[in-house]
Every structure is written in structure tokens, then in C-alpha cells.
Amino acid sequence: MSIMLGRGHCGAHLSLVFTIEDLEKEPLSQGSRGAGLCLEDGVEAIAIGEGGAGGLSVKFIHCDHDKTLYDEVLKTLKKEVSMVGDFNWELNIKMTLPTSQGFGMSASGAVASAIAFQRAIGIPHEECIRRSFKIAHLVERSRSSGLGDTTALSSGGVERRLHPGSPYYGDLLDSGPGRSEGWSCETPVLLCWRKKTGRLTSSYIDEPEWKVSITDAGKIAMDTIGNGEWDQTRWQDLIEASRVFAKNSRLEYDANRSELLALVDDSISDAGLVGRVVGLLCMLGESVVVVPTDPKSAGEWIEALSHSLESTGLSVYSSKIGPKL
């Protein structure tokens, strides 16, 4: 039997505002409303398959991570596309950003690997993409590793999630309960984070008190950014909503995030960039995304700020907002 080969890629997602809406019994109807940024950089997956019984070997390139996410993706995919169980698979994963830092890397990895498996066996493009978002959403909910990342990624760009749930649903992969929309002018951004791993997402979204404070703050934010047209004119609204949400939810004051944000603000000041860029907390990591106040910025500020942030001991990575899908 010939060797099957497929590639998948999915950018990271930074959630800036969100609610926790997981009371529905059906996982495909669980999720969040909110808003955030979908990036170009994220996870690349290469799937190599040859005749076998559905085994999986996962190799991480330039990183080390838990392979159970990818075991769950393949297991869930087998239920819908039984043909993937006729092969033994080698999956090569390359991540450009760290996990557990609020960059949505579990969702990105799930989407990218689901795409790679399906492309290897020749699933048509649109069917492949839709099913990959559905599979990733199911895996995220089964692991409590995310709520709305896959729905956000299905729209791309600067996104807002207007209804919780998977973006695709059912055997025909029709539009699901989850609904999001996005826009993009490929705005440059700078990510910065502490080198230690952040707290797991599940420690927030499964904890009753955090659920209340996060969801209450998210609902207030969505009263503003959830209404009207969603385009470049709403950039400042998103920046303001992100800052207010971080305070109202109390997430800014947990896990030393307020100190991290103050450190970034000081670096922005030292680099002479006050008024030109602003730091926003990425939920739910110990990380900040620095964005320009003008979404059409060319990114000329990134080099100087990177040096300033690195001098404080933070890790940095330059990226840009991906296209609207």
C-alpha cells in the first residue's frame, strides 16, 4: 500500500474577551462569546500514513509536548471518517508559540492535525476544513482545554464570537450553533510571555467562582463590541473592551498578571511608544500581546520594543493578524 501524506496549518488565537457558556449537554453547543485575534503563526502538522490499524506516533519538532491531544483528535476523527483507521500514522508537529500561555495552541494543533489526516486520505477541501473545526471543538470540550477558540479560528482575523458552539454541525457539516465574524488588515503584533508555563485553562473555566466573574465581565463587554458593524472602525472598541474585561473579571489580578502588564507598559514607555502601542492580556495565559493603536501600522515599532522587553527577561515573538477566512 502506498504512503499517504497530508499537511495542515492553523494559526494561533488570542482571546481578549470571553464568556463561559457550557451548560448545554451537547458539547457542540457549548462554547463562548467574546472577541480576540487570530494570528498567522501557530501549528503546522504533517501526517504520514501507511497500511495498519490506526496507530499513531507523534514527533514534535523543536519542542516537547503532550501527545494525548493528537491521540484524541485521531480517535474522534475515526468516528466520522472510518478510513483513517486503516492506516498507521506518524504525525510531525511544529509549533511557533508555547502552550499554556493563552495562545490557543491546543485548538490550533487540533485543527491542523485534523486537516493533515484528512488531506492525506484525499478528503475534499471544504469538507476537510469544516470537519476539522468540528473535530477540534469536540476535542477541546472533552479536555476542557478551550471554549471558543475553534469558532474564532473559523472566521479568522480580528474576530468576535456572537453565539457559543461549534461553527459546523452534524453529518452534513452544516453551519453549527457557533457564529463568529472577522476582519483583517494584517496588523503586526508582538507577543511576550514569562518563560514559566501558565495555569491550565481548565483551572479557570471549570471553577464556579471564576465562571461567574469571567462571564459577568464578558457579557458587559459584549454589550458594546457585540453590536453594530464589525470592521476596522471597531479596533479602539476592542482595545478598550479588553482592558476593562481584564479588570472586571479579576483575571488581571490573578497569577501576577497585573505585574506582567505593568512591566510591559514600562517597556512601552522606555521605548517612547506611549500612545502608539498598547499591551493587552491574552486569556488565559501569563502573556501579553502588544498591538498598535492604528490597525494599519507597518510594525516599525516592533524591533525597539522587542529589545526593551527582552531586557526584562520576557520572551517575545513578532507575528501579525491573519486574514479573514
One Martini backbone bead per residue (centre of mass of N, CA, C, O) as a GRO file, in nm:
protein
  325
    1MET     BB    1   0.098   0.035   0.021
    2SER     BB    2   0.078   0.354   0.004
    3ILE     BB    3   0.181   0.661   0.096
    4MET     BB    4   0.048   0.904   0.308
    5LEU     BB    5   0.004   1.273   0.261
    6GLY     BB    6  -0.034   1.554   0.499
    7ARG     BB    7  -0.124   1.905   0.546
    8GLY     BB    8  -0.140   2.136   0.831
    9HIS     BB    9  -0.274   2.466   0.924
   10CYS     BB   10  -0.278   2.685   1.227
   11GLY     BB   11  -0.343   2.947   1.395
   12ALA     BB   12  -0.353   3.145   1.645
   13HIS     BB   13  -0.537   3.239   1.957
   14LEU     BB   14  -0.652   3.549   2.107
   15SER     BB   15  -0.815   3.603   2.399
   16LEU     BB   16  -0.975   3.908   2.532
   17VAL     BB   17  -1.284   3.810   2.533
   18PHE     BB   18  -1.517   3.626   2.757
   19THR     BB   19  -1.729   3.351   2.795
   20ILE     BB   20  -1.911   3.096   2.986
   21GLU     BB   21  -2.087   2.832   2.784
   22ASP     BB   22  -2.158   2.498   2.940
   23LEU     BB   23  -2.472   2.387   2.992
   24GLU     BB   24  -2.488   2.222   2.765
   25LYS     BB   25  -2.485   1.888   2.683
   26GLU     BB   26  -2.387   1.960   2.406
   27PRO     BB   27  -2.072   2.029   2.297
   28LEU     BB   28  -2.154   2.182   2.024
   29SER     BB   29  -2.308   2.412   2.223
   30GLN     BB   30  -2.055   2.490   2.345
   31GLY     BB   31  -1.881   2.795   2.483
   32SER     BB   32  -1.836   3.133   2.345
   33ARG     BB   33  -1.816   3.466   2.390
   34GLY     BB   34  -1.636   3.727   2.199
   35ALA     BB   35  -1.283   3.834   2.153
   36GLY     BB   36  -1.007   3.851   1.900
   37LEU     BB   37  -0.697   3.697   1.770
   38CYS     BB   38  -0.576   3.589   1.456
   39LEU     BB   39  -0.294   3.421   1.349
   40GLU     BB   40  -0.047   3.307   1.146
   41ASP     BB   41   0.083   3.177   1.377
   42GLY     BB   42   0.140   2.818   1.495
   43VAL     BB   43   0.046   2.513   1.347
   44GLU     BB   44   0.218   2.231   1.210
   45ALA     BB   45   0.108   1.940   1.012
   46ILE     BB   46   0.239   1.605   0.945
   47ALA     BB   47   0.098   1.330   0.767
   48ILE     BB   48   0.186   0.975   0.786
   49GLY     BB   49   0.060   0.696   0.593
   50GLU     BB   50   0.013   0.337   0.655
   51GLY     BB   51  -0.065   0.039   0.667
   52GLY     BB   52  -0.309  -0.055   0.932
   53ALA     BB   53  -0.468   0.018   1.280
   54GLY     BB   54  -0.445   0.335   1.385
   55GLY     BB   55  -0.183   0.432   1.464
   56LEU     BB   56   0.030   0.665   1.677
   57SER     BB   57   0.297   0.895   1.600
   58VAL     BB   58   0.462   1.163   1.779
   59LYS     BB   59   0.640   1.454   1.656
   60PHE     BB   60   0.850   1.711   1.784
   61ILE     BB   61   0.955   2.025   1.664
   62HIS     BB   62   1.140   2.210   1.875
   63CYS     BB   63   0.970   2.041   2.097
   64ASP     BB   64   0.752   1.971   2.388
   65HIS     BB   65   0.470   1.742   2.425
   66ASP     BB   66   0.150   1.632   2.456
   67LYS     BB   67  -0.002   1.362   2.269
   68THR     BB   68  -0.310   1.334   2.357
   69LEU     BB   69  -0.445   1.532   2.168
   70TYR     BB   70  -0.385   1.357   1.902
   71ASP     BB   71  -0.528   1.106   1.991
   72GLU     BB   72  -0.810   1.244   2.010
   73VAL     BB   73  -0.836   1.333   1.720
   74LEU     BB   74  -0.821   1.053   1.587
   75LYS     BB   75  -1.051   0.922   1.746
   76THR     BB   76  -1.273   1.125   1.653
   77LEU     BB   77  -1.233   1.094   1.343
   78LYS     BB   78  -1.303   0.787   1.316
   79LYS     BB   79  -1.615   0.828   1.368
   80GLU     BB   80  -1.641   0.983   1.072
   81VAL     BB   81  -1.359   0.853   0.940
   82SER     BB   82  -1.277   0.530   0.907
   83MET     BB   83  -1.026   0.529   0.712
   84VAL     BB   84  -0.804   0.626   0.923
   85GLY     BB   85  -0.799   0.322   1.054
   86ASP     BB   86  -0.615   0.195   0.797
   87PHE     BB   87  -0.376   0.349   0.948
   88ASN     BB   88  -0.057   0.435   1.017
   89TRP     BB   89   0.077   0.712   1.212
   90GLU     BB   90   0.269   1.006   1.142
   91LEU     BB   91   0.320   1.298   1.349
   92ASN     BB   92   0.424   1.629   1.270
   93ILE     BB   93   0.512   1.894   1.502
   94LYS     BB   94   0.495   2.260   1.466
   95MET     BB   95   0.575   2.523   1.691
   96THR     BB   96   0.578   2.890   1.742
   97LEU     BB   97   0.437   2.848   2.024
   98PRO     BB   98   0.343   2.823   2.334
   99THR     BB   99   0.195   2.663   2.581
  100SER     BB  100  -0.008   2.781   2.830
  101GLN     BB  101  -0.036   3.122   2.717
  102GLY     BB  102  -0.302   3.216   2.543
  103PHE     BB  103  -0.276   3.090   2.216
  104GLY     BB  104  -0.449   2.834   2.128
  105MET     BB  105  -0.275   2.559   2.067
  106SER     BB  106  -0.477   2.327   2.089
  107ALA     BB  107  -0.665   2.416   1.863
  108SER     BB  108  -0.450   2.439   1.641
  109GLY     BB  109  -0.355   2.143   1.657
  110ALA     BB  110  -0.628   2.011   1.599
  111VAL     BB  111  -0.681   2.136   1.325
  112ALA     BB  112  -0.415   2.066   1.176
  113SER     BB  113  -0.434   1.752   1.213
  114ALA     BB  114  -0.711   1.706   1.085
  115ILE     BB  115  -0.624   1.807   0.810
  116ALA     BB  116  -0.387   1.613   0.756
  117PHE     BB  117  -0.539   1.345   0.763
  118GLN     BB  118  -0.749   1.415   0.536
  119ARG     BB  119  -0.551   1.489   0.307
  120ALA     BB  120  -0.411   1.210   0.292
  121ILE     BB  121  -0.709   1.072   0.196
  122GLY     BB  122  -0.873   1.296   0.007
  123ILE     BB  123  -1.035   1.514   0.125
  124PRO     BB  124  -1.216   1.762   0.058
  125HIS     BB  125  -1.162   2.077   0.141
  126GLU     BB  126  -1.430   2.179   0.275
  127GLU     BB  127  -1.480   1.926   0.442
  128CYS     BB  128  -1.212   1.928   0.594
  129ILE     BB  129  -1.236   2.203   0.737
  130ARG     BB  130  -1.506   2.167   0.881
  131ARG     BB  131  -1.433   1.908   1.038
  132SER     BB  132  -1.189   2.020   1.191
  133PHE     BB  133  -1.348   2.220   1.368
  134LYS     BB  134  -1.533   2.012   1.496
  135ILE     BB  135  -1.322   1.825   1.620
  136ALA     BB  136  -1.175   2.041   1.787
  137HIS     BB  137  -1.414   2.117   1.962
  138LEU     BB  138  -1.457   1.838   2.092
  139VAL     BB  139  -1.174   1.815   2.216
  140GLU     BB  140  -1.178   2.071   2.388
  141ARG     BB  141  -1.423   1.986   2.563
  142SER     BB  142  -1.316   1.707   2.670
  143ARG     BB  143  -1.047   1.873   2.801
  144SER     BB  144  -1.087   2.173   2.896
  145SER     BB  145  -0.896   2.369   2.682
  146GLY     BB  146  -1.166   2.506   2.561
  147LEU     BB  147  -1.424   2.706   2.384
  148GLY     BB  148  -1.380   2.942   2.118
  149ASP     BB  149  -1.135   2.900   1.923
  150THR     BB  150  -1.256   2.754   1.672
  151THR     BB  151  -1.466   2.967   1.603
  152ALA     BB  152  -1.266   3.194   1.562
  153LEU     BB  153  -1.087   3.051   1.339
  154SER     BB  154  -1.328   3.029   1.125
  155SER     BB  155  -1.293   3.352   1.060
  156GLY     BB  156  -1.070   3.523   1.150
  157GLY     BB  157  -0.880   3.760   1.252
  158VAL     BB  158  -1.080   3.994   1.383
  159GLU     BB  159  -1.279   3.862   1.632
  160ARG     BB  160  -1.630   3.764   1.687
  161ARG     BB  161  -1.849   3.604   1.923
  162LEU     BB  162  -2.209   3.560   1.909
  163HIS     BB  163  -2.211   3.235   1.942
  164PRO     BB  164  -2.210   2.944   2.087
  165GLY     BB  165  -2.011   2.695   1.943
  166SER     BB  166  -1.992   2.522   1.674
  167PRO     BB  167  -1.951   2.604   1.334
  168TYR     BB  168  -2.010   2.293   1.298
  169TYR     BB  169  -2.265   2.040   1.197
  170GLY     BB  170  -2.304   1.732   1.153
  171ASP     BB  171  -2.287   1.526   0.875
  172LEU     BB  172  -2.305   1.792   0.673
  173LEU     BB  173  -2.162   2.044   0.792
  174ASP     BB  174  -2.324   2.257   0.893
  175SER     BB  175  -2.413   2.515   1.041
  176GLY     BB  176  -2.372   2.602   1.356
  177PRO     BB  177  -2.421   2.759   1.656
  178GLY     BB  178  -2.167   2.888   1.596
  179ARG     BB  179  -2.073   3.248   1.577
  180SER     BB  180  -1.858   3.433   1.353
  181GLU     BB  181  -1.647   3.730   1.291
  182GLY     BB  182  -1.422   3.900   1.049
  183TRP     BB  183  -1.118   4.103   1.021
  184SER     BB  184  -0.843   4.243   0.803
  185CYS     BB  185  -0.490   4.413   0.791
  186GLU     BB  186  -0.240   4.268   0.905
  187THR     BB  187  -0.157   4.329   1.191
  188PRO     BB  188   0.094   4.393   1.391
  189VAL     BB  189   0.250   4.192   1.653
  190LEU     BB  190   0.348   4.143   2.010
  191LEU     BB  191   0.471   3.882   2.194
  192CYS     BB  192   0.461   3.813   2.556
  193TRP     BB  193   0.640   3.605   2.807
  194ARG     BB  194   0.680   3.386   3.037
  195LYS     BB  195   0.874   3.103   3.076
  196LYS     BB  196   0.669   2.999   3.235
  197THR     BB  197   0.401   2.814   3.288
  198GLY     BB  198   0.082   2.836   3.288
  199ARG     BB  199  -0.227   2.800   3.358
  200LEU     BB  200  -0.484   2.610   3.316
  201THR     BB  201  -0.784   2.654   3.174
  202SER     BB  202  -0.954   2.459   3.361
  203SER     BB  203  -0.897   2.630   3.632
  204TYR     BB  204  -1.129   2.832   3.530
  205ILE     BB  205  -1.378   2.704   3.356
  206ASP     BB  206  -1.435   2.488   3.617
  207GLU     BB  207  -1.470   2.734   3.816
  208PRO     BB  208  -1.729   2.885   3.962
  209GLU     BB  209  -1.620   3.175   4.031
  210TRP     BB  210  -1.487   3.231   3.760
  211LYS     BB  211  -1.732   3.200   3.582
  212VAL     BB  212  -1.883   3.446   3.689
  213SER     BB  213  -1.672   3.677   3.653
  214ILE     BB  214  -1.618   3.628   3.351
  215THR     BB  215  -1.909   3.636   3.237
  216ASP     BB  216  -1.995   3.910   3.339
  217ALA     BB  217  -1.768   4.067   3.192
  218GLY     BB  218  -1.831   3.962   2.904
  219LYS     BB  219  -2.120   4.072   2.878
  220ILE     BB  220  -2.048   4.370   2.903
  221ALA     BB  221  -1.860   4.381   2.656
  222MET     BB  222  -2.077   4.269   2.443
  223ASP     BB  223  -2.270   4.515   2.458
  224THR     BB  224  -2.062   4.662   2.268
  225ILE     BB  225  -1.897   4.457   2.058
  226GLY     BB  226  -2.175   4.295   1.967
  227ASN     BB  227  -2.245   4.558   1.813
  228GLY     BB  228  -2.268   4.618   1.503
  229GLU     BB  229  -2.024   4.666   1.313
  230TRP     BB  230  -1.732   4.465   1.184
  231ASP     BB  231  -1.439   4.664   1.184
  232GLN     BB  232  -1.185   4.893   1.189
  233THR     BB  233  -1.363   5.094   1.369
  234ARG     BB  234  -1.337   4.872   1.632
  235TRP     BB  235  -1.048   4.869   1.756
  236GLN     BB  236  -1.079   5.053   2.010
  237ASP     BB  237  -1.305   4.889   2.138
  238LEU     BB  238  -1.134   4.634   2.186
  239ILE     BB  239  -0.917   4.754   2.363
  240GLU     BB  240  -1.105   4.855   2.587
  241ALA     BB  241  -1.250   4.585   2.648
  242SER     BB  242  -0.998   4.431   2.737
  243ARG     BB  243  -0.918   4.603   2.980
  244VAL     BB  244  -1.189   4.586   3.134
  245PHE     BB  245  -1.215   4.278   3.151
  246ALA     BB  246  -0.958   4.220   3.318
  247LYS     BB  247  -1.073   4.369   3.567
  248ASN     BB  248  -1.370   4.262   3.608
  249SER     BB  249  -1.274   3.948   3.624
  250ARG     BB  250  -0.976   3.945   3.783
  251LEU     BB  251  -0.740   3.838   3.597
  252GLU     BB  252  -0.524   4.062   3.638
  253TYR     BB  253  -0.486   3.966   3.963
  254ASP     BB  254  -0.385   3.700   3.854
  255ALA     BB  255  -0.084   3.549   3.822
  256ASN     BB  256   0.068   3.831   3.796
  257ARG     BB  257  -0.054   4.013   3.560
  258SER     BB  258  -0.018   4.306   3.657
  259GLU     BB  259   0.293   4.296   3.653
  260LEU     BB  260   0.323   4.227   3.356
  261LEU     BB  261   0.174   4.474   3.243
  262ALA     BB  262   0.360   4.684   3.378
  263LEU     BB  263   0.618   4.593   3.235
  264VAL     BB  264   0.517   4.657   2.950
  265ASP     BB  265   0.447   4.955   2.994
  266ASP     BB  266   0.738   5.038   3.063
  267SER     BB  267   0.861   4.954   2.788
  268ILE     BB  268   0.693   5.143   2.618
  269SER     BB  269   0.801   5.399   2.751
  270ASP     BB  270   1.111   5.351   2.702
  271ALA     BB  271   1.049   5.338   2.373
  272GLY     BB  272   0.846   5.579   2.299
  273LEU     BB  273   0.519   5.438   2.263
  274VAL     BB  274   0.316   5.615   2.374
  275GLY     BB  275   0.007   5.593   2.186
  276ARG     BB  276   0.098   5.357   1.969
  277VAL     BB  277   0.082   5.134   2.196
  278VAL     BB  278  -0.063   4.825   2.347
  279GLY     BB  279  -0.132   4.617   2.624
  280LEU     BB  280  -0.271   4.279   2.621
  281LEU     BB  281  -0.433   4.029   2.760
  282CYS     BB  282  -0.406   3.682   2.749
  283MET     BB  283  -0.653   3.429   2.731
  284LEU     BB  284  -0.511   3.226   3.005
  285GLY     BB  285  -0.235   3.348   3.053
  286GLU     BB  286   0.116   3.479   3.083
  287SER     BB  287   0.033   3.725   2.866
  288VAL     BB  288   0.113   3.960   2.591
  289VAL     BB  289  -0.029   4.185   2.355
  290VAL     BB  290   0.108   4.404   2.122
  291VAL     BB  291  -0.061   4.687   1.990
  292PRO     BB  292  -0.166   4.906   1.772
  293THR     BB  293  -0.367   5.189   1.746
  294ASP     BB  294  -0.306   5.131   1.442
  295PRO     BB  295  -0.405   4.879   1.226
  296LYS     BB  296  -0.201   5.005   0.981
  297SER     BB  297   0.054   4.932   1.079
  298ALA     BB  298   0.401   4.845   0.991
  299GLY     BB  299   0.598   4.774   1.255
  300GLU     BB  300   0.842   4.978   1.341
  301TRP     BB  301   0.826   4.916   1.671
  302ILE     BB  302   0.923   4.618   1.730
  303GLU     BB  303   1.231   4.616   1.773
  304ALA     BB  304   1.257   4.810   2.015
  305LEU     BB  305   1.057   4.656   2.203
  306SER     BB  306   1.194   4.383   2.208
  307HIS     BB  307   1.449   4.474   2.355
  308SER     BB  308   1.310   4.583   2.609
  309LEU     BB  309   1.169   4.314   2.693
  310GLU     BB  310   1.419   4.125   2.701
  311SER     BB  311   1.564   4.288   2.936
  312THR     BB  312   1.336   4.164   3.149
  313GLY     BB  313   1.301   3.835   3.055
  314LEU     BB  314   1.124   3.816   2.818
  315SER     BB  315   0.944   3.668   2.578
  316VAL     BB  316   0.941   3.697   2.212
  317TYR     BB  317   0.698   3.756   1.928
  318SER     BB  318   0.654   3.810   1.589
  319SER     BB  319   0.346   3.907   1.429
  320LYS     BB  320   0.021   3.859   1.262
  321ILE     BB  321  -0.274   3.906   1.143
  322GLY     BB  322  -0.481   3.724   0.990
  323PRO     BB  323  -0.698   3.636   0.772
  324LYS     BB  324  -0.995   3.632   0.653
  325LEU     BB  325  -1.204   3.339   0.589
   0.00000   0.00000   0.00000
